[in-house]
Amino acid sequence: MSLFWEPRWVRKKLIVDGIEVITCVDEVTKLILCPICENIDEFCPEGRQTSKVRENLLTFFTSRDLVYHLRSHKYLKKFKFKVEKYEEAEEVEEEGEEEE
């Protein structure tokens, strides 16, 4: 029995509700990294698999949990980006303009 976790990080594209996220997924446990909180180039460089582990690593069990977490980033002032669905992209932009 192993007393430590040795992940196998692989870069994958996840699509949830029309939102595409490129991030690292552990092939052993299926845990998902936040691509904003963690440097995915460090954990899963393109075309390679790594087993890097760090304390306080922010991971999620489902891609839907990751998307909810990514939406919370838009309220942080140091990050500026939009999280929107492809089908509703025009509607979201119009609503944002009216509010300003």
C-alpha positions as CSV (number, residue, x, y, z in Angstrom):
1,M,0.0,0.0,0.0
2,S,1.3,3.4,-0.9
3,L,1.3,6.3,1.5
4,F,1.7,9.0,-1.0
5,W,0.0,10.2,-4.2
6,E,1.9,10.1,-7.4
7,P,-0.2,11.8,-10.1
8,R,0.1,11.4,-13.8
9,W,-0.8,14.9,-15.1
10,V,-2.0,15.1,-18.7
11,R,-3.2,18.2,-20.5
12,K,-6.8,17.9,-21.7
13,K,-9.6,20.1,-23.1
14,L,-12.8,20.0,-21.1
15,I,-16.1,21.3,-22.4
16,V,-18.9,22.1,-19.9
17,D,-22.0,23.9,-20.9
18,G,-20.3,25.3,-24.0
19,I,-17.3,26.5,-22.0
20,E,-13.9,25.1,-23.1
21,V,-11.1,24.9,-20.5
22,I,-7.7,23.6,-21.2
23,T,-6.2,22.2,-18.0
24,C,-4.4,19.3,-16.3
25,V,-6.2,16.1,-15.4
26,D,-4.6,13.3,-13.3
27,E,-5.1,10.0,-15.1
28,V,-5.0,8.0,-11.8
29,T,-7.5,9.9,-9.6
30,K,-9.2,12.1,-12.4
31,L,-8.6,15.2,-10.3
32,I,-8.6,18.5,-12.3
33,L,-6.4,21.5,-11.7
34,C,-7.5,25.1,-11.9
35,P,-5.6,26.6,-14.9
36,I,-5.7,30.1,-13.3
37,C,-4.6,29.1,-9.7
38,E,-1.9,26.7,-11.0
39,N,0.6,27.0,-13.8
40,I,-0.5,24.2,-16.1
41,D,2.7,24.5,-18.2
42,E,4.6,23.5,-15.1
43,F,2.3,20.5,-14.2
44,C,1.5,19.2,-17.7
45,P,3.6,20.6,-20.5
46,E,2.1,19.9,-24.0
47,G,2.8,16.4,-25.2
48,R,4.3,15.2,-21.9
49,Q,3.1,13.6,-18.7
50,T,4.5,14.6,-15.3
51,S,4.0,13.6,-11.7
52,K,4.7,16.9,-10.0
53,V,3.0,17.4,-6.6
54,R,2.9,20.5,-4.4
55,E,1.3,21.4,-1.1
56,N,-2.0,23.3,-1.2
57,L,-2.6,22.2,-4.8
58,L,-6.1,23.3,-5.8
59,T,-7.9,20.4,-7.5
60,F,-11.5,19.5,-8.3
61,F,-13.4,16.3,-8.7
62,T,-15.6,17.3,-11.6
63,S,-15.3,19.7,-14.6
64,R,-18.5,21.4,-13.5
65,D,-16.9,22.2,-10.1
66,L,-14.0,23.7,-12.0
67,V,-16.3,25.9,-14.1
68,Y,-18.0,27.2,-10.9
69,H,-14.6,28.0,-9.5
70,L,-13.5,29.8,-12.6
71,R,-16.6,31.9,-12.5
72,S,-15.6,33.0,-9.0
73,H,-12.3,34.3,-10.4
74,K,-14.1,37.1,-12.4
75,Y,-14.7,38.8,-9.0
76,L,-11.0,39.0,-8.2
77,K,-9.5,42.3,-9.3
78,K,-6.1,40.9,-10.4
79,F,-7.7,38.6,-13.1
80,K,-9.7,40.0,-16.0
81,F,-11.5,37.7,-18.3
82,K,-15.0,36.6,-19.3
83,V,-16.6,33.3,-18.7
84,E,-19.6,32.8,-21.0
85,K,-21.3,30.2,-23.0
86,Y,-20.9,30.2,-26.7
87,E,-24.6,30.3,-27.5
88,E,-25.2,33.2,-25.2
89,A,-22.1,35.2,-26.0
90,E,-23.9,38.1,-27.7
91,E,-26.5,38.4,-24.9
92,V,-23.9,38.5,-22.2
93,E,-21.9,41.2,-23.9
94,E,-25.1,43.3,-24.5
95,E,-26.1,43.0,-20.8
96,G,-22.6,44.0,-19.7
97,E,-22.7,47.2,-21.9
98,E,-26.1,48.2,-20.4
99,E,-24.8,47.9,-16.9
100,E,-21.8,50.1,-17.4
